[in-house]
């Protein structure tokens, strides 16, 4: 092998190595950019979920404090602040529900049930005093619904960071549909309150 042939071989090897380096570098860079894009996307989804759950957390807290009426019957304190404040509370609950894309099915379905009950109360209320009465009549029901929402909420907090799993679950998700009727009267029979519903934090 002549010196010239040796130089050609060395140069060819160098060029090939450079080409391989460039190609591999391009592949790696594209893969890294794809990973960065995915990470940013997951961060965006997670942030939107956190914002939505913060709204719901605030509404749950408003259903945790209770009071006793002059007749000794309990009601959640949100019923004591008047119709206008009650409607604002309803709006807050509705805001959480309309952000259902960022919620698990369990939390969204629990919100649907609470909003269904709140809407029924809003149709029946006739002044601030009647609102307290309705709150007393439905104390057990709202305590049960709040407990159900809290349970689903806490379960979600444990896996909120698992964005990919959440997105996969939304593919086959099923949401509860509750047709609304105002035919039922306000004096429905209530079951005995569970132990936690009889406390001042029911």
C-alpha positions in Angstrom: 0.0 0.0 0.0 1.4 3.3 -1.1 1.5 6.4 1.1 -1.1 8.0 -1.0 -3.5 5.1 -0.6 -2.9 5.2 3.1 -3.7 8.9 3.3 -7.0 8.3 1.3 -8.0 5.6 3.7 -7.3 7.8 6.8 -9.2 10.7 5.2 -12.1 8.4 4.3 -12.3 7.0 7.8 -12.2 10.6 9.3 -15.0 11.7 7.0 -17.1 8.6 7.8 -16.5 9.2 11.5 -17.6 12.8 11.2 -20.7 11.9 9.3 -21.6 9.2 11.9 -21.0 11.7 14.6 -23.2 14.3 13.0 -26.0 11.8 12.3 -25.9 10.4 15.8 -25.8 13.9 17.2 -28.8 14.9 15.3 -30.8 11.8 16.4 -29.8 12.4 20.0 -30.7 16.1 19.9 -34.1 15.3 18.3 -34.7 12.7 21.0 -33.8 15.1 23.8 -36.0 17.8 22.3 -38.9 15.4 22.1 -38.3 14.5 25.8 -38.2 18.2 26.7 -41.4 18.8 24.8 -43.1 15.9 26.5 -41.9 17.1 29.9 -43.2 20.6 29.3 -46.5 19.2 28.1 -46.8 17.1 31.3 -45.9 20.1 33.4 -48.7 22.1 31.7 -51.2 19.4 32.3 -50.1 19.0 36.0 -50.3 22.7 36.6 -53.8 22.9 35.2 -54.9 20.0 37.4 -53.4 21.6 40.5 -55.2 24.9 39.7 -58.5 23.0 39.4 -58.0 21.0 42.6 -57.2 24.2 44.5 -60.6 25.5 43.4 -62.3 22.4 44.7 -60.4 22.4 47.9 -61.7 25.9 48.7 -65.3 24.8 48.1 -64.9 21.6 50.2 -63.7 23.8 53.2 -67.0 25.8 53.0 -68.9 22.6 53.6 -66.9 21.4 56.6 -68.2 23.9 59.3 -71.6 23.4 60.8 -73.9 25.2 63.3 -77.0 24.5 65.3 -80.3 26.2 64.7 -82.5 27.5 67.6 -84.3 24.2 67.4 -81.0 22.3 67.9 -80.9 20.9 64.3 -77.6 21.1 62.5 -76.9 22.7 59.2 -73.7 23.6 57.3 -72.7 27.2 57.9 -72.8 28.1 54.2 -76.6 28.1 54.5 -76.4 30.8 57.2 -74.8 33.5 55.1 -77.8 34.3 52.9 -79.0 33.5 49.4 -76.5 35.7 47.6 -73.5 34.1 49.3 -75.1 30.7 48.7 -75.3 31.4 45.0 -71.6 32.4 45.0 -70.8 29.1 46.6 -72.8 27.4 43.9 -70.8 29.2 41.2 -67.6 28.0 42.8 -68.7 24.4 42.8 -69.8 24.8 39.2 -66.4 26.2 38.2 -64.8 23.1 39.5 -67.2 20.9 37.6 -66.8 22.7 34.3 -63.0 22.1 34.5 -63.8 18.4 34.3 -61.1 17.7 31.7 -58.5 18.0 34.5 -60.3 15.9 37.1 -60.6 12.2 37.7 -63.9 10.7 36.9 -64.5 10.0 40.6 -64.0 13.7 41.6 -66.1 14.9 38.7 -68.9 12.6 39.4 -68.9 13.6 43.1 -69.1 17.3 42.0 -72.0 16.5 39.7 -73.9 15.0 42.6 -73.2 18.0 44.9 -74.1 20.5 42.2 -77.3 18.6 41.5 -78.3 18.9 45.1 -77.3 22.6 45.3 -79.4 23.4 42.2 -82.4 21.7 43.7 -82.0 23.8 46.9 -81.7 27.0 44.8 -85.1 26.3 43.1 -86.8 25.8 46.5 -85.3 28.6 48.6 -87.5 31.5 49.4 -85.4 33.9 51.4 -82.5 33.6 53.9 -84.6 31.9 56.6 -85.9 29.2 54.3 -82.3 28.6 53.2 -81.4 27.6 56.8 -84.4 25.3 56.9 -83.4 23.6 53.7 -79.8 23.3 55.0 -81.2 21.5 58.1 -83.4 19.2 56.0 -80.4 18.2 53.8 -77.7 18.2 56.4 -77.1 14.5 56.2 -77.2 14.5 52.4 -74.6 17.2 52.1 -72.4 15.7 54.7 -72.4 12.4 52.8 -71.7 14.1 49.5 -68.9 16.2 51.0 -67.3 13.1 52.5 -67.5 11.3 49.1 -65.9 14.2 47.3 -63.2 14.5 50.0 -62.4 10.8 49.7 -62.0 11.0 45.9 -60.0 14.3 46.3 -57.5 12.7 48.7 -57.2 9.6 46.5 -56.3 11.9 43.5 -53.7 13.8 45.6 -51.7 10.6 46.0 -51.3 10.1 42.2 -51.7 13.7 40.9 -48.1 13.6 39.5 -48.8 10.6 37.4 -49.9 12.6 34.4 -49.4 9.9 31.8 -51.6 7.5 33.7 -54.3 10.2 34.1 -54.3 11.0 30.4 -54.7 7.3 29.6 -57.6 7.0 32.0 -59.5 9.9 30.3 -59.5 7.9 27.0 -62.1 5.5 28.3 -63.6 7.7 31.0 -67.3 7.6 32.0 -69.0 10.6 33.6 -72.2 10.4 35.6 -75.2 12.0 34.0 -78.0 13.0 36.4 -81.2 14.3 34.9 -82.6 17.1 37.0 -86.1 17.2 38.3 -87.8 19.8 40.7 -90.8 17.6 41.3 -89.5 16.3 44.6 -90.6 18.3 47.6 -88.2 20.0 50.1 -89.4 18.0 53.1 -87.8 14.7 52.1 -87.1 12.2 54.8 -83.5 12.2 56.0 -81.6 9.2 57.4 -80.0 9.4 60.7 -76.8 11.4 60.6 -73.5 9.5 60.7 -71.2 10.2 63.7 -69.1 12.6 61.8 -72.1 14.5 60.5 -73.3 15.3 64.0 -70.2 17.2 64.9 -69.6 20.9 64.4 -67.3 19.9 61.5 -69.9 17.9 59.7 
